[in-house]
Amino acid sequence: MSCATDAAKSAITLVSAPGKVLVVGGYLVLDRNYSGLVVGTDASLYAAIQEQELELPSTDNAANSDGIPILVVSPQFTAAWWKYVFDTKTNKLVQVDSTDGSKNGFVEVVLEVSLGIVNHRSADALRRFSAQGYGQGMSTGLKIILMADNDFYSQRETLANAGLDLDSNSLRLLPRMCETGKMLKDVHKTGLGSSAAMVTSLVASVLVHFGVIASHALRPCRDSDPQGMESLQLIHNVAQFAHCLAQGKVGSGFDVSAAVYGSHVYYRFSPSVINDAMGESRTIAEISKAVSPENPGWNSVVRPVDIPPGFILKLADVDAGSNTPSMVKKVLHWQETHGEEARVLWNSLDAANNRIREIWAKLTVCHKKDQAEYTSAIDWCSKHKSSEWKGAPGISSSLTLALLCQLVEGIFRVRSLQREMGENAGVPIEPPKQTELLDACMEVPGVCMAAVPGAGGYDAIFCVALGRGPSKDVERLWSGWKSMSVGPLLANQSSSGVCVLDSSIYPEIAAKF
């Protein structure tokens, strides 16, 4: 990998985007008629950009005075670096080098689309890179660092190699953003949406670095002002387009939406808004028009959601595996071939999903109206199994207690309908081994929800515990579970979406420049 000099280094633009958990709405979220409740996490993926003098091979592309050299590095993976040149005249990105000729399709698409939009909106933004030092083997270009919090990748081998137990205490001993010791293609992901978070953070970092979006619009404590919302809409649209283009298909988009907006209720956008721009003959003008916040075709709906106070989201990586695309394909095939039967089931599951969301909202209101009563109810339930909550003292006069009981009934209803969907389609949405584990989780005092997130399968579960005590008890259950290996993640819920950060408080990233 070629080196950068210390000369002509600019400030670092650092952007983060959170991971996601689709609490309810799996499969249904693919249809605009139905919604999903998606929760953002405090585990994030980071994209950092700095202008540097870069050395590149003397190829035709690198020697072009209209080309911007780019070096992308993912330090957490073995030999993960890629060199590109972006041609400001053609708006095309060309890879000129990498480890063993490997490619990173998501990075390529994001850079070509994002830089093309920058160039289309303001050619002056990229003009300063033209004809700087070519012929001397060096030129001012972009160095980009991509890193992620540890929860995005399984740490099982890392812990085992260090002689540590598979628990949260051991995970906290690992350095932040630690190296995986693996090639990117060999890393086991935990299902937090690393691709969507990477795409979103990289799109945002490019647009912020070149002034298309003001950095203050993405500060962590930003207000919902019109300029900020328009900036988020642009990031959302560009990230959705780039993510779909890189995947070769138009998905539901809930994972990208979570990376942009954090926790919310999501109704998907109509695929037609980007179908034309995804063609082989697409131009940057067509792409810019398609992703514009002024394009009325972007009809996705994002409704902020409050997670009730005292709720702690617990996530686990289960050492099994599911082929999510194959499962989705089978479920959708069953839906298409069983018209009325599928419609009735979809509507029943949608009603059950909406009930979860409604109860969350009512519990949040209860906390605002009478914090003492709410806290008392949460405290009592945290010490008892959910099956005992209907016998709680004062339940007849406590709306909070009543709602917590309804929440437990609600998540069992969701799970039952998910199993029915899976049985009908012949896919293991909640396989028996997961049912056994989830039922055991619901028997832990203070647990009000336990289910498989998203499309389900064998590879992940989530629980919602009422406080730190029940949270630790859930981890103890997981650590002693025998039929499957259940590894906790450190991530908790977070309402924050994409953010511009101060690189000085992330030395792990700044040190890589």
N, C-alpha and C positions, 0 to 999 in steps of 0.2 A: 504494500500500500504506500503510495507516495505521501510525502510529508508537506505540511504547510509551514511557512516561515512565520516568525513572530511579528513581521512587519504588516502594517495595514489591516490589523484586526479591528473589527467593529464591536459594538456592544452586542451582547447575546440576547436574542429574542427567544423566550421560553414560554411554552404553552402546554397546559395539561388538559386531558379529557378523561372522565371517569369511566369505570366499568359499569356493568348493568346486571340486574337480576329481573327477569320477567316473572313476577310473583303469580299473577293470573293472566290468562289470555293466550296461552300457547295454542298455536294453530289458528285460532279465531282471529288473531291480530293480522293475519294475511288478507283478511276480507275487510273492506272499508266499512261494512255495516256493523262491525264489532270492534271492541277496544281491548287494550291490554294495560295492565297496571305494572309499570316498569319502575324499579327503584335503582337509583344511581348508587355507586359505592364510593368510599373514600380511598380506594385503590385506583390509581390513575396511570395512564400512559403519557409520556412526555416527548415533545418534539422541540429541539433547540436549534437555532440558526445563528451562525456568525459569518460575516464576510472576512475572508482570508486570502492571501496569495497561495494559490494551489499549483502544484506541479502535475502536469498531465502528459500522456504520451503524445507524440507529434503525429497524430492521425489527421485525416482531412477535416474531420469534425472539430477536433481540438484546435486546429490551426485557423479555423474560420473566425474572423474578427467579430462576427455577429453572435458568436457562441459564448455561453456562460458555463464555465467548468463547475461541477458540483460533486462533492464527496459526501456520501451518506454512510454513517457508521452505526451499527447496533452492538455496542461493546459487551452486552450480556451474553452474546452468542459467539461461538468460535469462528474466527475469520469471517465475520459478517460485515462486509463493506462493498460498496458499489460506486463506480465513477460514471458520471454522465456529462453530456454537454447539451445545454438547451439553446437552440437556435432561435434568436429573437426575430428573425425574418420569417421563418416558416412555422414558428410555435411548435416545433417538434423536439422531443427529447431522445437522445441517442445514448445507449450505454457503451462506454469505451473500455471498461475493465471491471473485474470483480474476482473474487476467489473462485477458481476453477470454472470461470465463465458462468457462474450461477446468476440467476435473475431474481428480482423481487418485484413481481407484477404490480402489487398494490402501491409500492413506493413510486414506481415508474409512472403509473397512471395519475397518481395524485400530483406529482411534480409537473407533469406535462399540462394537466388541466389547470392547476392553480397558477403556475407561471404564465400560461397562455392567457388566463383571465386578467392577471396583473398587466401584462403587455397590451392586451386589448383595451383595457380601461385607461391606461396611461403609459404610452411608450417611453416617456421620460423616466419612469421608475426604474427601468432596466438599462437605460442608455449609458449609465456611468460604467457599466461593465465592458463596453465595447472597446476593442483595440487597446487594451491595457497590458502591455508587456508581451504580446504574442511574438513568437520568433525567438524569445529568450528562454523558453521552457517554463515560464511562470505567468500566471494571470490572476487577477482578483476574481474570486468565485465564492461559492457558498459551501461551507462545511455544515453538515446537519447531523445531529446526534439524536438517536431514538432510544429511549430507555423506558422501563416499566417497573412499577412496584412489584414486589415478589409474588403477590397473590395471583398474578396473571398466569404464572407458570408453576407446575407442580414442583414442590421442593422435596419430594420423597427421597430421591437419590442423594441429594445434597445432605439431608439430615442423616440418612443411613451411613453415608461415607464419613460423616463427622462423629458417628457413634451416638447420635441424639435421638430421643423419642419423637414420634410423630404427634406432636401436640403444640399448642399455641406458645407455651413457654420456650420451647426449642426454636420455633419460628422467630420469636422476638430476639433470639441471639444472633440471627443471621444479619449481615450487613444490609442496609437498605439498597435495593436494586442490585442484588448480588449476581455474579456471573453464573450461568447455568452449566458451563462446561460442555455444552452441546452445540451442534450445528442448528441453525434455525429450523430446518425441516424435521429435526429429530426431537424437538422439545414438545413435551406434553402440556397442553393448555388446560386451564381449569374452567373454561366456559364463561369468563367475565366479559367477553367481547373485545379481545385484544385488537383484532383487525379493524373494527369500527372505531375504537378509541384511537388507534394509530392514525387512521385516515383523517379523523376529525382534528386531532392535535396538529398534524402536519399541514392540513389545509389552512387551519387558523394561523399557524405560525408564519406561513408564507404570506397570507393576506395582511397580517399585522406588520410583519417585517418591512413590507413594501408600501405601507401606508394606505392600503385599500380599506382597512378597518383600523380605527383608532384603538390603541392599546387600552385606554381607560374604559372602553365599552365592554371589555372582558375581564375587568378586575373582579376578584372574588366577592366583594361586597357591593357590587354594582346595583344601581336602581333599575327598575324596569322602564327606562325612558324610551321614547320612540326610536332614537338613534341606536341605542343598544339592542332593541328588539329587531331592528332591521339588520344590524350586523350579525346577530345570531341567526336570522333567517337566511342570510347569504351563506354563512358557514354551513348551515344545515343543508341548503340546496346543493352547494358544491360538493360537500362530503357525501351526500346521498348519491349524487350522480357518479362521482369517482368510485365509490364503493360498489355500486351496481356495475359500472363499466369493468372494474377489475375482476368482479365475480363472474361476469358474463351473463348476468340475469338481474332482474329487478325483484328484490326481496321485499319484506314488509317494511324494513327501515327502522324498526323500533330500537335496534342497538345503536345506530347512528344518532337517532333522536335523543336517546339517553345520554350519549356522549356530549351532545350539544346542550341539552336543557336540564340534565339531571333527572330527579324523580318526577314522574307525571303520569297522567292517563293519556294514552296515545291511540289515535285513529290514523291509519296509514294514508299516504298520498296515492292518487291515481297513477298507475304506471305510465299512462299516456303522456304525462308531462315531460318525460325524458326519453321516450321510445325513439323519436325521430333523431334526437341528438346523439344517440348511441350507435348510429350507423357508421359503416366504414368510411364513408365520404364526409363525415362531420367536419365542420369548420369551427374555429374558435368563436366566430361571430354567432354561429348557431348555438354553441354551448353557452356562451354568455347570455344570450337571450333566454335560453331554457332555464338557466339557474338563477335568473334575476329575481330578487324579492318582489318585483312588480308583476311577475308572471302569475296570473290568477289560477293557473293550473295546479299550483302548489296548494292543495286543499287538505293537507294533513292537519289534524287537530291536536294541540298540546294543552292539557289542562293541569296546572300545578296541583300536586297532592301533598298533604301534610301527613307525615308518619306520626301516629299518636305518641305523645310523651311517655317515656318509660319502656317503649318497645326497643328491643335490641335484635337486629337481624344477624343470624348465625348462618354461615355458609360452610359447606363441606365438599371436598373433592373426593369422590368415591373411585377407588382404583378398579374400575371396570371400563366398559366402553360402549358407546352408542353411535350408530351412523345416522346423524340427524337428517341430512338431506334425503336419505332413503326412507326414513320414518315419515317425513313430511310428504314425500311423494305418495306413499301408500295411503296415508290419511286423506289426502286430497282426492286420490282416486276413489276411495270408498265414498267420500262425500258426493262426488260427481255421479256415481253410479247408483246411489241410494237416495235420490231426491228428497221426498217428504220425510222419510225416516231420519236422514241426516239433518234436515232443516230443524226438525223438532229437537234433536239432540243438541245441535249448535245453539238454538235459542235458549234451551234449558241451561246449558253451560254458561252462556252469556249472562243470563239472569243471576246465576250463582256467583259469577265473577263480579258483577256489578254490586251484588249484595256485600261482598268483602269490602269494596271501595266505599260504599255508603256507611258501613259500620266504622271504618277508619275515620271517615269525616265526622261522624257523630261523636266518636270518642274524643276527637280533637276539640270539638265544641264543649263537651263535658268538662274537659280540663280547663278551658277558658272561663266557663261559668262558675265552677266550684272546684278549685284546685285541691282543697283539703279532702273533699269527698272522693275525688278522682284518685288522689294519692293513697287514700286509705283502702280503696277497692283494689288498686294495683298491688299494694303491699300484701293484702290478705291472699289474693290469688297467687302471688309469687311463692307462697309457702304451701300451696295445696295443688293437687292434681286437677286438671281441667274437668275431669269427670265428677269432682266434688263441688264445683263452683255453684251449682244450682242450690246447694244447701248452705250457702254462705249466710252468716248473720246479716240481717238487714237487706237482703236481696230484693224484697218486695218494694223497697223505697229507694234503691240505688240504681239509677239508670246506667251507670258505668258497669256495675256487676252484670246487669241484664245484657248489655251490649257485648261484654266479654264472653258470656255464655253463647250468645248468638254467633259470635265470631268463630268459636270452636265448631258449632254446628255447621257454619258456613263453609269452613275449609274442608270438613269431612264430606260435605255435599259436592264441592268442587272435585275432590279426589275421586269420589265415586263415579262422577260423570266422566272424568278423564279416563278412568279404567274402562268404563263402558265404551268410550271412543276407541281406545286402544284395542280392546277385544274385538270390536266390530271390524277394525281395519287390519287386524293381525300384526300390530306393532306393540312393543312393550313400553307404553307411556309411563305406567307405574308398575313395573314388574314385581312379582311376589317378594323377592328379596328386599326391594325398596319399601314395599308395603309393611313388611315386618319391622324394618328399621324406623320408618316414619311413625308407626303405631307405638313403638317403644319410646320415641321422642315425645309423643303426646302424653305419655304416662309420667314424664318428668314434671314435678311440681313447678308451676310457673310458666309452662310452655303453652302458648295459645294458638300457634300455627306451625305446621310442618308439612312440606310437600316437595314434589320435584319441580324445579323451575323450567320455564320455557317449554321446549318440546318434550321434556321428560327423558326417560331412559335410565341407564345405569350410572351415569357419570357424575351426578351432583344432586344435592338436596339443600333445602334451606329450612331453618326454624326461626320462629320469633319468640323470644323469651322476655319475660317481664322483670328485667333487672339483671344485675351482675351475678347474683347467686344462682338463679336458674340457668344463666348462660354458662357458668362453669360446670354445672351439673350435666348439661347437655354434652359438653366436651368430654366429661368423664365417661358418659355412656358411649360416645363415639370411640374413645381410646380403647375401651374394653370389648368393642363389637367384634365378633369372631367370623361371621359368615361373609363379610366384606371388609376391606381395609378402608376406613373412613378417616380422612385427614382434614382437620379444620383449616379454614382460612382466617386471616386476621382482619379482613375487610369488614367494615360496618356500613350501614346506610348513610347516604349523604344526599342532600338536595342540590348541591352545586353541580353545574355543568362545566362547559369548557371555560378555562381561565388563563389569563396572562399572569405569569409569576415572576418574582424577583430571583434571578439566577444565583445571586450571592448566598441564598439560603438552601441551595441545592448543590453543594460542592461535588457530589458524586457525578453530576452532569457537567458542571463548569470545568472540572479537571480533565475532561476528555477532549477539550479543544486545544 
